[in-house]
Amino acid sequence: MQAETTRNEGPWALVTGASSGIGAELARIFAAQGYSVALAARSVSKLEELAAELANRHKARSHVIQSDLADPDTPPRMYEELEKLGITLEVLVNNAGFGLRGFFAESNAGRLLEMMQVNMIALTHLTRLFLPDMIARRTGRILNVASTAGFVPGPTMAVYYASKAYVVSLTDALANELAGTGVSITALCPGPTHTGFAETAGTSNARLFKKSSVMDAASVARIGFEGLMAGKTIVIPGWRNRSVMAAARIAPRKMLAGITRGLNSPE
């Protein structure tokens, strides 16, 4: 765990899963907006490269945290490390997450539990750790990176879709609880996005990722940042994704499950 410091000393944002994809793009946006950025992920080398980039391009102050959120002890370690350094978070970005494709009964149970730990439990734990400080100061923002998967059932990716439904529901509930506290919480719900997610999940050949509507990570991050700053609770990037989700709200769940299974299948 290493620190990188330069000249700008703006408020701190912590971004988990910052080594690539939407997380890295969000870190770039925060740095460009004058924030100091705590970068957390498993790959220290990628985080150090990003920290150097942010320093060179934006004179941004950063701190690198090697973290494996599949380990239940990681969230309190991260909180304690930042506390010891005197770092007070203005923004928490719960971006870390991954998916797996396969029939539930045939999937590796250990990997499914790791997914639940990263996608749901670590996100919840980090939020619970940092939120009271924000409420006490009456300022702060939390961005939970969910997915349009959180609005529909997902055969062949059942646990991943369910984990994102949890994030959406948690965010909606906390937004209500936080009214009047000076703290806001937002769920960013992208559709298919060009990141390393599909390769990790084994879905790079899925019909869902072969469509022309797949967005780039930088655009998704920008829309998420703008929604966070505007205090929105749910942000769905892209008009196609918003249209599909609007239709999904009135479609029979059984039909949605069939459609989703087809989209998750190889082309």
Kinemage of the C-alpha trace (Angstrom):
@kinemage 1
@onewidth
@group {chain A} dominant
@subgroup {mainchain}
@vectorlist {calphas} color= white
{ca met a 1} P 0.000 0.000 0.000
{ca gln a 2} L 1.621 3.173 -1.222
{ca ala a 3} L 0.881 6.865 -1.446
{ca glu a 4} L 1.402 9.162 -4.411
{ca thr a 5} L 1.240 12.903 -3.702
{ca thr a 6} L 1.581 15.938 -5.950
{ca arg a 7} L 0.380 19.537 -5.736
{ca asn a 8} L -3.430 19.673 -5.801
{ca glu a 9} L -5.115 18.931 -2.491
{ca gly a 10} L -8.817 18.757 -3.260
{ca pro a 11} L -11.410 16.704 -1.354
{ca trp a 12} L -10.935 12.942 -1.360
{ca ala a 13} L -12.830 10.391 -3.434
{ca leu a 14} L -12.289 6.646 -2.952
{ca val a 15} L -12.824 4.529 -6.065
{ca thr a 16} L -12.865 0.740 -5.756
{ca gly a 17} L -12.143 -1.352 -8.833
{ca ala a 18} L -10.110 1.598 -10.102
{ca ser a 19} L -7.550 -0.358 -12.125
{ca ser a 20} L -9.588 -0.439 -15.350
{ca gly a 21} L -12.912 0.189 -17.039
{ca ile a 22} L -15.534 2.434 -15.486
{ca gly a 23} L -13.583 2.709 -12.227
{ca ala a 24} L -10.458 4.055 -13.915
{ca glu a 25} L -12.525 6.478 -15.989
{ca leu a 26} L -14.310 7.746 -12.887
{ca ala a 27} L -10.946 8.277 -11.191
{ca arg a 28} L -9.823 10.337 -14.193
{ca ile a 29} L -12.953 12.467 -14.020
{ca phe a 30} L -12.629 13.109 -10.294
{ca ala a 31} L -8.973 14.072 -10.717
{ca ala a 32} L -9.845 16.403 -13.594
{ca gln a 33} L -12.429 18.057 -11.332
{ca gly a 34} L -9.823 18.783 -8.668
{ca tyr a 35} L -10.403 15.840 -6.347
{ca ser a 36} L -7.726 13.836 -4.603
{ca val a 37} L -8.306 10.167 -5.397
{ca ala a 38} L -7.792 7.014 -3.342
{ca leu a 39} L -7.434 4.177 -5.842
{ca ala a 40} L -8.318 0.650 -4.722
{ca ala a 41} L -7.994 -2.640 -6.618
{ca arg a 42} L -6.000 -5.874 -6.570
{ca ser a 43} L -3.412 -4.785 -9.158
{ca val a 44} L -0.952 -2.344 -7.580
{ca ser a 45} L 0.988 -1.889 -10.822
{ca lys a 46} L -2.112 -0.724 -12.710
{ca leu a 47} L -3.086 1.596 -9.877
{ca glu a 48} L 0.396 3.107 -9.751
{ca glu a 49} L 0.281 3.707 -13.508
{ca leu a 50} L -3.067 5.443 -13.103
{ca ala a 51} L -1.805 7.490 -10.140
{ca ala a 52} L 1.153 8.668 -12.222
{ca glu a 53} L -1.185 9.593 -15.075
{ca leu a 54} L -3.441 11.601 -12.761
{ca ala a 55} L -0.438 13.397 -11.292
{ca asn a 56} L 0.980 14.252 -14.714
{ca arg a 57} L -2.290 15.323 -16.314
{ca his a 58} L -4.095 16.959 -13.409
{ca lys a 59} L -1.497 17.400 -10.637
{ca ala a 60} L -3.840 15.199 -8.630
{ca arg a 61} L -2.985 13.857 -5.218
{ca ser a 62} L -3.642 10.118 -4.945
{ca his a 63} L -3.249 7.160 -2.635
{ca val a 64} L -2.963 3.567 -3.844
{ca ile a 65} L -4.572 0.770 -1.842
{ca gln a 66} L -4.028 -2.846 -2.816
{ca ser a 67} L -7.336 -4.463 -1.959
{ca asp a 68} L -9.116 -7.744 -2.578
{ca leu a 69} L -12.746 -7.163 -1.680
{ca ala a 70} L -13.431 -10.889 -1.827
{ca asp a 71} L -11.709 -10.914 1.576
{ca pro a 72} L -14.255 -9.867 4.252
{ca asp a 73} L -11.488 -8.177 6.262
{ca thr a 74} L -10.608 -5.757 3.457
{ca pro a 75} L -13.270 -3.037 3.990
{ca pro a 76} L -12.332 -2.335 7.631
{ca arg a 77} L -8.632 -2.413 6.702
{ca met a 78} L -9.266 0.196 4.007
{ca tyr a 79} L -11.240 2.377 6.409
{ca glu a 80} L -8.541 2.151 9.080
{ca glu a 81} L -5.759 2.921 6.596
{ca leu a 82} L -7.443 6.078 5.346
{ca glu a 83} L -8.322 7.116 8.895
{ca lys a 84} L -4.681 6.754 10.002
{ca leu a 85} L -3.604 8.938 7.085
{ca gly a 86} L -6.109 11.603 8.068
{ca ile a 87} L -8.027 11.148 4.817
{ca thr a 88} L -11.680 12.187 5.073
{ca leu a 89} L -13.846 11.032 2.183
{ca glu a 90} L -16.144 13.408 0.381
{ca val a 91} L -17.061 10.720 -2.161
{ca leu a 92} L -17.220 6.920 -1.982
{ca val a 93} L -17.441 5.071 -5.295
{ca asn a 94} L -18.368 1.403 -4.904
{ca asn a 95} L -17.379 0.238 -8.369
{ca ala a 96} L -15.649 -3.111 -7.779
{ca gly a 97} L -17.591 -6.111 -9.020
{ca phe a 98} L -17.568 -9.028 -11.413
{ca gly a 99} L -19.897 -11.515 -13.083
{ca leu a 100} L -19.900 -15.149 -14.147
{ca arg a 101} L -21.906 -16.935 -16.817
{ca gly a 102} L -23.165 -20.459 -16.328
{ca phe a 103} L -26.100 -22.431 -15.010
{ca phe a 104} L -26.426 -21.886 -11.273
{ca ala a 105} L -26.408 -25.584 -10.331
{ca glu a 106} L -23.234 -26.159 -12.355
{ca ser a 107} L -21.314 -23.053 -11.262
{ca asn a 108} L -18.393 -23.080 -8.850
{ca ala a 109} L -19.925 -22.396 -5.435
{ca gly a 110} L -16.799 -20.672 -4.148
{ca arg a 111} L -16.766 -18.214 -7.040
{ca leu a 112} L -20.465 -17.464 -6.571
{ca leu a 113} L -19.846 -16.655 -2.908
{ca glu a 114} L -16.881 -14.454 -3.865
{ca met a 115} L -19.130 -12.598 -6.290
{ca met a 116} L -21.699 -11.999 -3.576
{ca gln a 117} L -18.944 -10.817 -1.229
{ca val a 118} L -17.536 -8.312 -3.734
{ca asn a 119} L -20.748 -7.143 -5.406
{ca met a 120} L -22.945 -6.885 -2.317
{ca ile a 121} L -21.311 -7.423 1.059
{ca ala a 122} L -18.135 -5.381 0.539
{ca leu a 123} L -20.189 -2.578 -1.016
{ca thr a 124} L -22.531 -2.631 1.972
{ca his a 125} L -19.664 -2.799 4.464
{ca leu a 126} L -17.776 0.127 2.922
{ca thr a 127} L -20.948 2.191 2.810
{ca arg a 128} L -21.702 1.411 6.454
{ca leu a 129} L -18.142 2.341 7.465
{ca phe a 130} L -17.927 5.698 5.691
{ca leu a 131} L -21.545 6.891 5.765
{ca pro a 132} L -21.771 7.883 9.466
{ca asp a 133} L -18.808 10.244 9.042
{ca met a 134} L -20.518 11.879 6.063
{ca ile a 135} L -23.781 12.268 7.965
{ca ala a 136} L -21.949 13.807 10.926
{ca arg a 137} L -20.319 16.363 8.597
{ca arg a 138} L -23.587 16.823 6.667
{ca thr a 139} L -21.769 16.422 3.374
{ca gly a 140} L -20.809 13.545 1.119
{ca arg a 141} L -21.781 11.500 -1.902
{ca ile a 142} L -21.861 7.761 -2.573
{ca leu a 143} L -21.907 6.245 -6.057
{ca asn a 144} L -22.811 2.566 -6.297
{ca val a 145} L -22.098 1.063 -9.701
{ca ala a 146} L -24.987 -1.301 -10.354
{ca ser a 147} L -26.298 -2.339 -13.787
{ca thr a 148} L -29.430 -2.539 -15.889
{ca ala a 149} L -29.138 -6.206 -14.878
{ca gly a 150} L -30.522 -5.056 -11.533
{ca phe a 151} L -33.982 -4.540 -13.039
{ca val a 152} L -34.506 -7.954 -14.662
{ca pro a 153} L -33.971 -11.661 -13.902
{ca gly a 154} L -30.822 -13.117 -15.475
{ca pro a 155} L -30.835 -16.820 -16.326
{ca thr a 156} L -27.276 -18.187 -16.812
{ca met a 157} L -26.028 -15.202 -14.764
{ca ala a 158} L -28.528 -15.522 -11.928
{ca val a 159} L -26.350 -14.472 -8.997
{ca tyr a 160} L -24.787 -11.530 -10.837
{ca tyr a 161} L -28.175 -10.123 -11.834
{ca ala a 162} L -29.503 -10.690 -8.312
{ca ser a 163} L -26.480 -8.928 -6.823
{ca lys a 164} L -27.140 -5.850 -8.932
{ca ala a 165} L -30.829 -5.898 -7.976
{ca tyr a 166} L -29.632 -5.756 -4.371
{ca val a 167} L -27.479 -2.700 -5.115
{ca val a 168} L -30.372 -0.889 -6.810
{ca ser a 169} L -32.757 -1.681 -3.950
{ca leu a 170} L -30.226 -0.706 -1.271
{ca thr a 171} L -29.517 2.593 -3.014
{ca asp a 172} L -33.212 3.425 -3.369
{ca ala a 173} L -33.809 2.724 0.318
{ca leu a 174} L -30.775 4.660 1.549
{ca ala a 175} L -31.672 7.637 -0.638
{ca asn a 176} L -34.915 7.862 1.302
{ca glu a 177} L -33.148 7.495 4.666
{ca leu a 178} L -30.597 10.168 3.756
{ca ala a 179} L -33.103 12.852 2.784
{ca gly a 180} L -32.238 16.060 4.615
{ca thr a 181} L -28.831 14.848 5.838
{ca gly a 182} L -26.713 16.647 3.242
{ca val a 183} L -25.530 13.266 1.923
{ca ser a 184} L -26.694 11.774 -1.379
{ca ile a 185} L -26.449 8.282 -2.839
{ca thr a 186} L -26.675 7.277 -6.491
{ca ala a 187} L -26.854 3.980 -8.360
{ca leu a 188} L -25.210 4.057 -11.780
{ca cys a 189} L -26.921 1.383 -13.881
{ca pro a 190} L -25.114 0.950 -17.205
{ca gly a 191} L -26.109 -1.513 -19.862
{ca pro a 192} L -23.467 -3.437 -21.828
{ca thr a 193} L -20.210 -1.470 -21.724
{ca his a 194} L -16.809 -1.961 -23.343
{ca thr a 195} L -14.672 -2.923 -20.323
{ca gly a 196} L -12.901 -6.085 -19.204
{ca phe a 197} L -16.139 -7.299 -17.598
{ca ala a 198} L -17.263 -9.520 -20.472
{ca glu a 199} L -13.943 -11.349 -20.669
{ca thr a 200} L -13.926 -12.041 -16.918
{ca ala a 201} L -17.572 -13.116 -16.934
{ca gly a 202} L -17.142 -15.303 -20.010
{ca thr a 203} L -19.735 -13.307 -21.944
{ca ser a 204} L -17.638 -11.654 -24.649
{ca asn a 205} L -19.389 -13.863 -27.239
{ca ala a 206} L -22.874 -13.171 -25.856
{ca arg a 207} L -25.495 -11.531 -28.065
{ca leu a 208} L -25.769 -8.750 -25.483
{ca phe a 209} L -22.206 -7.593 -26.185
{ca lys a 210} L -22.510 -7.811 -29.976
{ca lys a 211} L -25.041 -5.008 -30.259
{ca ser a 212} L -24.205 -1.549 -31.606
{ca ser a 213} L -25.648 0.036 -28.460
{ca val a 214} L -22.717 -1.121 -26.286
{ca met a 215} L -21.316 2.050 -24.681
{ca asp a 216} L -17.723 2.982 -23.898
{ca ala a 217} L -16.536 3.195 -20.302
{ca ala a 218} L -15.606 6.885 -20.491
{ca ser a 219} L -19.127 7.909 -21.550
{ca val a 220} L -20.726 5.780 -18.835
{ca ala a 221} L -18.400 7.257 -16.205
{ca arg a 222} L -19.125 10.823 -17.311
{ca ile a 223} L -22.886 10.271 -17.140
{ca gly a 224} L -22.510 8.617 -13.746
{ca phe a 225} L -20.425 11.507 -12.411
{ca glu a 226} L -22.935 14.066 -13.649
{ca gly a 227} L -25.814 12.132 -12.088
{ca leu a 228} L -23.944 11.856 -8.797
{ca met a 229} L -23.245 15.585 -8.708
{ca ala a 230} L -26.889 16.313 -9.547
{ca gly a 231} L -28.038 14.178 -6.618
{ca lys a 232} L -29.948 11.675 -8.751
{ca thr a 233} L -30.796 8.330 -7.162
{ca ile a 234} L -30.889 6.135 -10.289
{ca val a 235} L -28.832 6.885 -13.407
{ca ile a 236} L -29.214 4.765 -16.555
{ca pro a 237} L -26.781 5.869 -19.289
{ca gly a 238} L -27.971 5.821 -22.898
{ca trp a 239} L -31.451 6.371 -24.297
{ca arg a 240} L -31.649 2.792 -25.596
{ca asn a 241} L -30.953 1.416 -22.142
{ca arg a 242} L -33.516 3.760 -20.595
{ca ser a 243} L -36.116 2.741 -23.173
{ca val a 244} L -35.496 -0.962 -22.615
{ca met a 245} L -35.727 -0.570 -18.836
{ca ala a 246} L -38.969 1.400 -19.157
{ca ala a 247} L -40.442 -1.461 -21.185
{ca ala a 248} L -39.082 -4.010 -18.714
{ca arg a 249} L -41.065 -2.420 -15.880
{ca ile a 250} L -44.365 -3.468 -17.477
{ca ala a 251} L -43.306 -6.724 -19.163
{ca pro a 252} L -44.113 -10.101 -17.530
{ca arg a 253} L -41.145 -11.368 -15.500
{ca lys a 254} L -41.278 -14.784 -17.156
{ca met a 255} L -40.958 -13.174 -20.572
{ca leu a 256} L -38.088 -10.991 -19.369
{ca ala a 257} L -36.231 -14.053 -18.099
{ca gly a 258} L -36.509 -15.677 -21.518
{ca ile a 259} L -35.281 -12.560 -23.308
{ca thr a 260} L -32.353 -12.130 -20.929
{ca arg a 261} L -31.344 -15.769 -21.294
{ca gly a 262} L -31.238 -15.313 -25.048
{ca leu a 263} L -29.113 -12.173 -24.793
{ca asn a 264} L -26.667 -13.915 -22.452
{ca ser a 265} L -26.280 -16.839 -24.853
{ca pro a 266} L -23.441 -17.060 -27.405
{ca glu a 267} L -24.199 -15.417 -30.723
